[in-house]
């Protein structure tokens, strides 16, 4: 059987798989061998310490600023959170768009005669919703038109609104 050379870098498992005989004498070393190995290891350690010191010096020169610690103060009930502020901005933007849509519809309807205005308001109620049509009617500034729109919506359009699902039928 082949003898084991303790200086080779084979693993014990590899040596045993090859069928090498392992005896305690194979790993016995003289004091001189041990001293020379110790000196080699000490030199390697000194080399690694020097490299580590260089790396640390380089890091000190290129110090990365430490993370800022942000301390949040407690929020009072009057102060909105960021999400609430964003929701308010979205709601305001929607209001502006709705106001613009109402203003656009008012500009279109304003030039029509009153019976046609009522018909267009009913059409708006069916397409864009009753609230939108009501805002347009209010924006036209005519109490007569608002009353007529109400009468048509209540008297003639109720069944159509129920049928289209715009309002629910009461029992």
C-alpha positions, -999 to +999 in steps of 0.1 A: +000+000+000+012+035-007+024+056+022+008+088+033+028+120+028+016+145+055+029+174+035+006+168+005-027+187+004-049+157-001-078+152+022-079+123+046-109+109+027-090+110-006-061+092+009-082+065+024-101+061-009-067+054-026-060+027+000-032+045+017-022+033+052-024+060+078-004+056+109+002+081+138+039+080+129+031+096+095+020+128+112+047+130+137+070+159+131+103+169+146+105+201+167+125+218+139+098+210+114+072+224+137+093+256+144+097+262+106+060+257+100+052+281+129+075+307+115+059+304+081+025+308+096+036+338+116+050+354+084+017+348+066-002+363+096+021+394+096+015+398+058-023+395+063-022+420+092-003+445+070-028+441+042-057+445+067-041+477+081-038+491+045-074+484+039-085+500+071-064+531+063-080+533+029-114+531+045-107+559+069-097+581+041-128+572+021-151+573+051-186+567+042-209+591+060-229+574+087-266+570+081-286+598+095-308+589+124-342+603+117-363+608+148-399+613+140-419+634+164-453+623+173-480+636+150-509+654+164-544+648+152-544+680+132-513+671+112-521+649+082-498+620+073-481+618+039-508+594+027-535+618+038-518+647+021-515+627-011-552+617-009-562+653-004-542+663-035-559+636-056-593+647-043-585+683-052-574+673-087-606+654-092-626+684-080-608+706-105-615+681-133-652+679-123-654+717-121-639+719-156-663+693-170-692+712-155-679+745-169-675+729-203-711+715-202-725+749-191-707+766-220-724+742-244-759+743-230-760+780-223-767+789-260-797+765-263-833+774-256-848+763-223-867+732-234-836+719-251-815+727-220-838+705-200-834+676-225-797+680-224-797+680-186-817+648-186-792+633-211-763+644-188-780+629-158-782+595-177-746+597-190-726+615-163-748+612-133-775+632-116-751+652-095-732+664-125-764+674-143-776+692-112-743+711-109-746+721-146-782+732-140-772+752-110-743+768-129-767+780-156-782+803-129-819+799-139-843+788-111-869+780-138-845+756-155-836+740-122-873+735-114-881+721-148-851+697-147-864+685-113-899+680-126-888+660-156-865+639-135-891+631-109-922+628-131-911+614-165-876+600-160-880+580-128-890+547-145-862+551-170-837+557-142-848+526-124-847+506-156-811+518-163-801+511-128-793+548-120-816+547-090-833+519-070-870+514-070-886+519-036-911+494-024 
